[in-house]
């Protein structure tokens, strides 16, 4: 007698396991009023969560899932909090190097209380703690120095400390 494994195992049983593109990791029709945040490597197709790239399925915070794979370069995802270095200043945006495929844009109004009369001034080389607001393959990522509620929280320029480069896997840990 052959017994087939369930086609949609519970998501928690897949955590820290290798997943492949096309794998279905969750059926949303069986869940009641739960909010799930999907990160890199996962996508929602109607009532299912499926994998878009090979790697390990990871969980952080309550209900935030992503697929971790080996990258040589950081690939920005919405709601990531990262460090960036100001490389240029334009009238409407700062260009920020986040060690990704392209430079990120930080609008001059993306600060708590940001107005045209109250524009921050950053020198080239200023280290900023920022949040990714928009990210996709066809455009430069957009950053913000506020949390989701519009408050500055801990975001903005860093004054003391050290920054050093590390692998993307170590940075995610």
C-alpha positions as CSV (number, residue, x, y, z in Angstrom):
1,X,0.0,0.0,0.0
2,X,1.5,3.3,-1.1
3,X,0.9,6.3,1.0
4,X,1.4,9.7,-0.6
5,X,2.8,12.6,1.5
6,X,0.5,15.5,1.9
7,X,0.8,17.9,-1.0
8,X,0.7,21.0,1.2
9,X,2.7,20.3,4.4
10,X,2.3,22.8,7.2
11,X,4.6,25.8,6.7
12,X,6.3,25.3,10.1
13,X,7.4,21.8,9.1
14,X,9.3,23.3,6.2
15,X,11.3,25.9,8.2
16,X,15.1,25.4,7.8
17,X,14.5,22.8,5.1
18,X,15.6,23.0,1.5
19,X,12.8,24.1,-0.9
20,X,12.8,24.2,-4.7
21,X,11.1,26.5,-7.2
22,X,7.5,25.4,-7.7
23,X,7.1,23.8,-4.2
24,X,3.9,24.8,-2.5
25,X,4.6,25.5,1.2
26,X,1.2,26.7,2.4
27,X,-2.5,26.6,1.5
28,X,-4.1,29.8,2.7
29,X,-7.6,28.5,2.4
30,X,-6.9,26.4,5.6
31,X,-5.8,29.5,7.6
32,X,-8.2,31.8,9.4
33,X,-7.4,35.5,9.7
34,X,-3.6,35.2,10.0
35,X,-1.3,37.8,8.6
36,X,1.8,36.4,6.8
37,X,4.6,38.5,5.4
38,X,6.4,37.0,2.4
39,X,10.0,37.9,1.7
40,X,12.4,37.0,-1.0
41,X,11.9,33.8,-2.9
42,X,8.2,33.3,-2.1
43,X,5.0,34.4,-3.8
44,X,1.3,34.1,-3.4
45,X,-0.8,32.4,-6.2
46,X,-4.4,32.7,-5.2
47,X,-4.7,30.6,-2.0
48,X,-1.2,29.1,-2.0
49,X,2.3,30.2,-1.2
50,X,4.8,28.9,-3.6
51,X,8.6,29.0,-3.9
52,X,10.3,30.9,-6.6
53,X,14.0,30.0,-6.0
54,X,15.9,27.2,-4.4
55,X,17.2,27.6,-0.8
56,X,16.3,27.3,2.8
57,X,12.9,28.4,4.0
58,X,13.4,30.8,6.9
59,X,11.2,32.5,9.6
60,X,11.9,35.7,11.5
61,X,9.6,37.8,13.6
62,X,6.1,36.5,13.9
63,X,5.0,35.2,10.5
64,X,7.7,36.6,8.2
65,X,9.0,34.0,5.8
66,X,11.6,34.0,3.0
67,X,13.9,31.7,1.1
68,X,17.5,32.2,1.9
69,X,20.0,31.3,-0.8
70,X,23.6,32.1,-1.5
71,X,24.0,35.5,-3.2
72,X,27.1,37.4,-3.8
73,X,25.2,40.6,-3.7
74,X,22.3,41.8,-1.5
75,X,18.9,41.7,-3.2
76,X,16.7,44.3,-1.4
77,X,13.2,43.2,-0.1
78,X,10.4,45.4,1.2
79,X,10.6,46.1,4.9
80,X,14.3,45.1,5.2
81,X,16.2,47.4,7.6
82,X,19.7,48.0,6.2
83,X,22.8,50.3,6.3
84,X,23.6,52.4,3.3
85,X,26.2,55.0,2.3
86,X,25.3,58.3,0.7
87,X,27.1,58.5,-2.7
88,X,25.4,61.5,-4.3
89,X,22.8,64.2,-3.6
90,X,20.1,65.3,-6.1
91,X,17.4,67.9,-5.7
92,X,14.7,65.3,-4.9
93,X,16.7,62.3,-3.8
94,X,19.8,61.0,-2.1
95,X,21.6,58.2,-4.0
96,X,22.5,55.5,-1.5
97,X,24.8,52.5,-2.0
98,X,23.2,49.5,-0.3
99,X,25.6,47.0,-1.9
100,X,22.8,45.8,-4.2
101,X,22.6,45.6,-7.9
102,X,21.7,49.3,-8.3
103,X,21.9,52.4,-6.1
104,X,18.8,53.1,-4.0
105,X,16.8,56.3,-3.9
106,X,16.1,58.0,-0.6
107,X,13.6,60.9,-1.2
108,X,14.4,64.1,0.7
109,X,10.9,64.0,2.1
110,X,11.3,60.4,3.5
111,X,12.1,61.6,7.0
112,X,9.9,62.4,10.0
113,X,8.5,65.8,9.5
114,X,10.1,66.1,6.1
115,X,9.1,69.1,4.1
116,X,10.5,71.2,1.2
117,X,11.7,73.7,3.8
118,X,13.2,71.1,6.1
119,X,15.5,69.1,3.8
120,X,18.3,67.2,5.6
121,X,21.8,67.6,4.3
122,X,24.1,64.6,4.1
123,X,27.7,64.6,2.9
124,X,29.0,61.9,0.6
125,X,30.0,59.0,2.8
126,X,27.4,59.5,5.5
127,X,26.2,56.1,6.9
128,X,22.4,55.8,7.2
129,X,20.2,53.2,8.9
130,X,17.2,52.9,6.5
131,X,14.1,50.8,5.7
132,X,13.4,49.5,2.2
133,X,9.9,50.8,1.1
134,X,9.8,49.6,-2.6
135,X,11.8,47.0,-4.3
136,X,11.5,45.1,-7.6
137,X,13.7,44.1,-10.5
138,X,12.7,46.8,-12.9
139,X,13.5,49.9,-10.8
140,X,15.9,51.2,-8.2
141,X,14.9,50.4,-4.6
142,X,13.3,53.2,-2.6
143,X,14.3,53.8,1.0
144,X,12.8,55.7,4.0
145,X,14.1,56.9,7.3
146,X,10.8,56.3,9.1
147,X,9.0,53.3,10.3
148,X,5.6,52.2,8.9
149,X,3.8,54.7,11.1
150,X,5.9,57.7,9.9
151,X,8.0,58.0,13.0
152,X,11.8,58.3,12.8
153,X,12.3,55.6,15.4
154,X,16.0,54.6,15.2
155,X,16.4,55.4,11.5
156,X,18.7,58.1,10.1
157,X,22.4,58.9,10.1
158,X,24.7,56.9,12.3
159,X,27.3,58.8,14.3
160,X,29.4,56.3,16.1
161,X,30.4,52.7,15.5
162,X,31.9,50.5,12.8
163,X,30.6,49.1,9.6
164,X,32.2,46.1,7.8
165,X,31.2,44.0,4.9
166,X,30.0,40.4,5.4
167,X,28.3,37.7,3.5
168,X,24.5,38.0,2.9
169,X,23.9,34.7,4.8
170,X,25.7,36.0,7.9
171,X,24.0,39.4,7.7
172,X,20.6,37.7,7.7
173,X,21.5,35.7,10.8
